[in-house]
Amino acid sequence: MEQASVTKARSISQQVGMVASLAKNQVLSMLLILILTWIVLAFLSPYFFTVRNLFEITLQSSVFAIIAAGETFVIFSGGIDLSVGSVFAFSSIVGGIFYAATGSVFLAVVTCLATGIAAGIVNGLFISSLNVPPFVATLGMMGIARGAALIAVNGIPIYGLSPTFMWIGQGQVAGLIPVPTIIMAAIFVLAYLVLNYSRFGRFTYAIGSNLESARLSGVSVAGITLGIYALSGMTAALAGIIESARLGTVQPAGGSGYELLAIGAVVIGGTSLFGGEGNIIGTLIGALLVTTIRNGLNILGVYAFWQYVVNGLIIVLAVAIDQVKNRR
Amino acid sequence: MEGITKSFLGVPVLKGVDFDLKRGEAHVLIGENGAGKSTLMKILSGAYSRDSGTIVVDGAKLATLTPRTAEDAGIISIYQNFHLFPHLSVAENLAISRFARERKLIRWKETFARAKEALARIDFGIDLRAKVGDLPVAQKQMLEIALALSKNAKILIMDEPTAALSSRETETLFKTIADLKKSGVGVIYISHRLEEIKQIGDRVTVLRDGVTVGTLPVSAADPSTVIPMMIGRELQPTARDLAARDGGRRVLELRNLSCPGSFRDVSLTLFQGEVLGLTGLVGAGKTEVAQVLFGVRQAAEGEILMDGKEVSIDSPRTANRFGLGYLPEDRDARGLCLNMGVQENITLVSLTQQAHGFLDPRWERRMAEKAVSSLNIRTPSLAQQVKYLSGGNKQKVMFAKWLSARCRVLILDEPTFGIDAGARAEIYSLIDDFAHAQKKAVLFISSDIDEVLAVTDRIHVMAGGKLIAQASPRETTKQEILRMCMQGTRNREG
């Protein structure tokens, strides 16, 4: 009798646990929403559900999805990086200047990435050594990097990228898969491995979960923080290269507003803005979802400016849902 | 107050307390740490709700008390930790509760006039425009008192109000209390200092383990009568088999360590194979010593030696490298990553010591499995988020993470706080095994004197930021230690 009731209680608690974990599993629910959106759009437009358009979505996602991959580490650690859109522009301008001077795509890529990393390290130094809150430090960098990008070229875009350079953004592998899509996939695989199989990833998690106890456990909080923001700067720079190559020009005003798209993708993907909770696959799905909705609105002929409103709504809703779930 | 009970998470803290206060009387409430004094007062001031019992003020039963209704009934509290707004001025702080009630525009002239009047009542001269955050502790305390008095208190609750005051300020406070009594205000006064109780109190009530032990007139409240009441049954000193200290090897030594505002001139030696107890009342400076040892805060003067060599510990990371482990008092806020799983918490310290930067899931699992079984951590799985574990199991996870990292010296700060008796016993045996069987060393910080007597080999007593006495648990009694704790707590010279 008692045995039976214990078993019953256990099975009920297991069921409750399963429902809770299903609801908690934002990745799964977001994946479902993504697929649902695709199905709805497929009914609304015959053009939507074509192989070409689906790859188009991954292509459109790639730039800010890559930014979001770095941003995931930052938010996971309990911080925020608002400077990614500006660092994106500044790094690609630096890369573009080197390209214009030397004609070397390799040098352009290396200097661009190095600039992004340097900007990230500056962010990290202000945050970890001078205790400037991440929001403020990266807000400052957002202004500085944007200004530096515009000053460096007097506000004039750099033109004349070679076909080799542009292949990074416009090329296709096997005549079908866009190169940016492949880069994006590679970045996410890497990010997944780092987050789950490296000490750096674990310490990022620990800092986000409880900074003080991570410090007391001997985690070098300052060093990890520096690494996290450097990583975020680097992914922003990489995204900058891809976009320059796609457009065939380097724009000092490019990437503005991308920080919101990236943060949106991270948050929609289930990473908590309070740190210590989240995952990188969710970010990828979040980025695809944001692009799908934009793409869908485009196909349906919705006035382009409405997309900003929809983006904003999605971000706020995603966080609100997260809050409601956590309150229980 | 009659038959007041209160439980936190199923642990009864008050088990039927009776307490009464007459008009114009100062009634002293006394008891050990954790006896339930503060809980009782928080119930009276509406900060906590009671589980059962009745509260009657001036013949009227008060049903549910909230801070607001308690204030309306004239019950005002002065807390140990301040409830002032650090960014506002003295005058604004004194007027803030009226701002909240009247919802009008602020009339500065009146605000200042009221503030001046409130300060004049306790003869406390201070710049009304000074920012409260910049004031020294003693002035904040006086301001808190002025604030309470400005609310027309009928019943005034003071919890260790003199802890931060100089003797001159204490005198002013006592004069104020005497005036209040004359004007018919009842004062409930929580204190550990027997000498000051005599100066201001009328009656003394002793609380122990959530019950009222007795009430007596202050003239009868001598240490020899009050301390046994606080302790209850005199425990026999535990006759523990003390292993001979291993050749007297000094593992850790503190020499004349000082940290301004926390403790002064602390020297102690930790030998291999022993548990050294550090006890004292709340606020004696014990935690701060641990924090300096572990590089969380910096000492202004003094030396730390490990194995006879002077070391400089500037961060927890360095402390960790020297083989120190630290289990902080506040498990949830500082000890554990609550979102992370049991396994991830256990391996965290070991990972910081690992030479390479990769995770080896099998190595981690093995380490966690070993710790979970040897420490008997009750968890449904290794992936279980630590926040869902009980207090005892959380504490064991903290032990596990340091033991897995092979540290040599454990600094334990209140390691059994809020833990049930079963888990307590397990933790004691862990400590015993670590220090005595494995021949390592433990600095055991606790304000629970029973447990210090039961667990440690030697005891240091701290009071008011200084080491004031040493004792052997076999030769001393709880009564003696408690007396040392209380008598050592003198006013800081001001």
Interface residues (C-beta under 8 A of the other chain):
Chain A: N196 Y197 S198 R199 F200 G201 R202 F203 Y205 A206 G208 S209 N210 E212 S213 A214 R215 L216 S217 G218 V219 S220 G276 E277
Chain B: F294 V296 S315 P316 R317 A319 N320 R321 Y326 P328 A333 R334 G335 L336 C337 L338 N339 M340 E344 L348 V349 L351 T352 Q353 Q354 H356 G357 F358 L359 P361 K401
